[in-house]
């Protein structure tokens, strides 16, 4: 193992802080992976893999710090007694440690060291978006939005593919799962709306359906938002990188493969699986948010 070089690690952190950082998210099965592929294809952008920083790294790091503080507090009180106590970790130190780790991991992903715009994609970003916006005060945010009914159907088959038995134990019927997804959708979009209202210049969203219908237009808009080239040939190359047939091994959009992460690739599949009561239940939960994002029919 090479010797630890603190100065080099700090230099990488400073280098990353000077870049244009962005975080990509959205409800699961809303097209964020597909969008990530196209963004990463741009020669001035790096956005590869999923960090899962907020879901898996932050809580475990926080738990380790709490255990450390408990032990140091015990030592200070029981062992050291009247001698000088050693300090315990505070919130600012935790945030510094977490943010530094995130920046170092992002620096090691994709082509991050070679470009000026670096992103990270984890679908659950909406669950923590206000905190991430606070921890990274200059970062930008992109959210992929999809009709909540298609989100439910896509996620239903995705869960069946990964763990059919576990999925059935948690949600024995599609109707129960539809209601769960509808609540998650409206809650996630409420969080997004709050951050976007507070910092509109830092936020951009794209609808899955619009990205399918006019990929060049939507990608050009997002590249303008990120401050990178929008040369038509460059945008066309990014669109080609996200071509469904290319990613699925030759299937045309609409040709279903329930064993694939890329199951179908077209909107509106909810109509093939929803009952009328499923549609009504979803609309009752999501309410006006569906119409606000252009989902009515």
Order of alpha helices (4+ residues) and beta strands (2+ residues): alpha-beta-alpha-beta-alpha-alpha-beta-alpha-beta-alpha-alpha-beta-alpha-alpha-alpha-alpha-alpha-alpha
